[in-house]
Amino acid sequence: MNVSVIASTKDGYVLPVADAELHAGHAAGICYMKDDFDSILAEPAEKTERRFAGTAGSGHHSVSGHPSYNLLIEGIPKIIAMILNNEQDYNTSEKSARYTTMTTSDLEREIYEKWIEKFTALISARYPVIPATTVNKLAKENARYFISIFTPSTVMEYTVDFRQGNYLIGFMEDLAKNSSVGDLFYDRLRPYLIETAKQFRSIFNDDRIRDNKGRKISLFGNRERREYFGDVYSVNYSGSFAEMAQAHRHRSLKYEMLLPDLADCEFFVPPIIRDADTRAEYLADMNKLKENYPQGMIVRINERGTLEAFISKCHERLCGAAQLEICLQTKETLERYISGAILDGDVEVYKALRQLEGKTKCTFGYYHCDRPCPLGPANACTREI
C-alpha cells in the first residue's frame, strides 16, 4: 500500500474551474486505468477534457466531487446557512449566535440587548454557581431567539466540492423561480437565494454539472410524515428555528421542517422564565418581530435516520453544554423511541436504547470532558438554561 497526496487545500489559493474539471477528468480516468495514475497525469489535456465532458454529459458527476473549495461566506442570513447545512455534503465553521454578539436591525438590536440584560439577571439569580463569563454566553444564546433568520449577520467557512457547489446553484435558482410569490417567507428568502446562487456561479459555475435526479433543497417539507420506531425511525416534533439549525448538523440524520402560519405562530420560551409577567413580556417582544421570523419561532420538524445514528446523537446532545432545547428534545425522543420498541416487542432496540437512559455525554464512558459544566451531569437534562 502507498498513500500520497495528489491535491490539497492551500490558504489564499482559488482553484480555477478549468483545473477542477481537469482534476475530475483525471479521477474519471482511474475508473478505466490501463497503466498507472502517472500515465493519466501525463496524457494530453484535450483527452482529459473530453473524458470530463463525457462524464458530465452522462450524469456521472461523482468524479466532480473530488476538487473542493473552502468558501468564506460573510453577511448571510441564518436561513441561507440552514439551507446550505441541511444538504449534508459539506464542512462548516459558523459564527455562533450562542456565544457571540450578533449585528442586527434597530428594533431587533434594542430587544436583543434588552434580553441579554434580562437573561443575565435571571441566570445569575437562579444559578449563582455559574461563572460570569458563562452567564454572559448563556444570556446571548437565549437572547438570540429574537434575531431574525433573515438578518444578514452570519459568517461561515463552508467547504464544498465542485459537484455539490454546482448542484446548490441549481437548487437555489429553482427554489427562487418556483416558490410562491406573495408568500411573506419566500418573498423574503428569494433575493438571498438569487444572490447566493450568483456568488456561487462566480466561483465554480459549470452548467454541465447540475443535479439530474429531481432533487431540490431539502430543508422545506410539504407534509407531516408518519412516525415509526425500529432499526430506522421517523419522529415529528415542534422546535424553534434555532433548534433546527443545531439538529441538522447531525449529518447522519435527515431533517426537514414545516413553516408556521404567522396568524397563529408560537415561540420557544426558555424554561428559566418562570414569572408570568416576564413570560408575557417575552412573548410580546417576540410578536413585535414575528414578521421577521425570529429564531425562536416554532416550526414542525421531522427527523429520520437509523437507530445507530440516533444513539450517536444522544451521545452528543444529552449534555449539560448542549443547547437546552435540543438536549430536552433528544431526551424526549429517546423516551418515545423506547416506548415504541416496547409496543413493537423489539427487544434488541429496547436494550440498545435503555443503556442511554439517565446518562449524559460525560457518563457514557467514551468521552472525557476537560471543562465540566458548572451544574454537573446530574442536571444536564433538568437545568432551565
Order of alpha helices (4+ residues) and beta strands (2+ residues): alpha-alpha-alpha-beta-alpha-beta-alpha-alpha-beta-alpha-alpha-beta-beta-alpha-beta-alpha-beta-alpha-alpha-alpha
